[in-house]
Amino acid sequence: MHSNLIVARMEPGSSGNVADLFRAFDATEMPHRMGTRRRQLFHYRGLYFHLQDFDTDQGGKQIEEAKHDPRFVRISEDLKPFIEAYDPATWRSPADAMATRFYHWEGTQ
């Protein structure tokens, strides 16, 4: 499984609104189109963490292909009152907000 972690700033008290937006988005075929297997959202002291898991490392490519879909554009716009780029001066796309994994461990089953 491949994961992406997006880090941004979140308006305090808006986690319910953000969850509702993703709940509606994830009820469509968009997660499948983007190759998303699982999505988890976290917040901590004004920060927003968006963890997406994919079956393959092609998730970033599939998201790039899907980002012009009207549903993707709409959720991006709908999130703007609640989510702000971590560093607005350098943000151009979601790729600019992706954390870099520097360690991974996975237990055997």
C-alpha positions in Angstrom: 0.0 0.0 0.0 1.2 3.5 -0.8 0.2 6.5 1.3 0.2 10.3 0.8 0.0 12.8 3.7 -1.2 16.3 3.0 -0.4 18.9 5.7 -2.3 22.2 5.9 -3.8 24.6 8.3 -7.4 24.1 9.4 -9.9 26.7 10.8 -10.6 25.7 14.5 -13.9 24.0 15.0 -14.4 23.1 11.3 -13.6 19.4 11.5 -17.3 18.5 11.2 -17.7 20.6 8.1 -14.6 19.1 6.5 -15.7 15.6 7.4 -19.2 16.3 5.9 -17.6 17.5 2.6 -15.4 14.4 2.3 -18.3 12.1 3.3 -20.3 13.4 0.3 -17.3 13.3 -2.0 -16.4 9.7 -0.9 -19.9 8.6 -1.6 -19.3 9.2 -5.3 -17.0 7.2 -7.6 -14.3 9.8 -7.3 -12.2 7.9 -4.7 -12.2 4.9 -7.0 -11.3 7.1 -10.0 -8.3 8.5 -8.0 -7.3 5.0 -6.8 -8.0 5.9 -3.1 -8.3 2.9 -0.9 -8.7 4.7 2.4 -8.9 8.3 3.6 -8.2 9.5 7.1 -8.4 13.1 8.3 -6.7 14.4 11.5 -6.3 17.7 13.2 -3.9 18.9 15.8 -3.5 22.5 17.1 -4.7 24.2 14.0 -3.0 21.7 11.6 -4.9 19.4 9.2 -3.5 16.0 8.2 -5.1 14.2 5.2 -3.9 10.6 4.9 -4.8 8.8 1.7 -3.9 5.2 1.0 -3.6 3.6 -2.4 -3.0 0.1 -3.6 -0.1 1.3 -5.8 2.2 4.3 -6.0 0.2 5.6 -8.9 -2.2 7.6 -6.6 -0.5 10.9 -7.2 -0.7 10.4 -11.0 -4.4 9.4 -10.8 -5.2 12.5 -8.6 -3.4 14.7 -11.1 -5.7 13.2 -13.8 -8.8 13.6 -11.7 -8.2 17.2 -10.5 -10.0 18.7 -13.5 -13.2 16.7 -12.8 -15.9 19.1 -11.6 -16.4 17.2 -8.4 -12.7 17.5 -7.5 -12.8 21.2 -8.4 -16.0 21.7 -6.3 -14.6 20.0 -3.1 -11.4 22.0 -3.5 -13.5 25.2 -3.5 -15.8 24.0 -0.8 -12.8 23.3 1.5 -11.3 26.8 1.1 -13.2 28.4 4.1 -11.8 25.7 6.3 -8.5 24.6 5.0 -5.5 26.8 4.1 -2.2 25.9 2.6 0.5 25.4 5.3 2.7 27.9 3.4 0.5 29.9 1.0 3.5 31.6 -0.5 4.9 28.4 -1.9 1.6 26.4 -2.6 0.7 25.7 -6.2 -0.9 22.3 -6.0 -1.6 19.5 -3.5 1.9 18.1 -4.2 3.3 21.2 -2.5 1.6 20.2 0.7 2.7 16.5 0.8 4.8 15.4 3.6 7.8 13.3 2.8 8.0 9.9 4.6 11.4 9.3 6.0 10.8 6.0 7.9 8.5 3.1 7.5 8.0 -0.1 9.5 5.4 -2.8 8.9 4.9 -5.8 11.1 4.4 -9.3 9.7 1.1 -11.1 10.2 
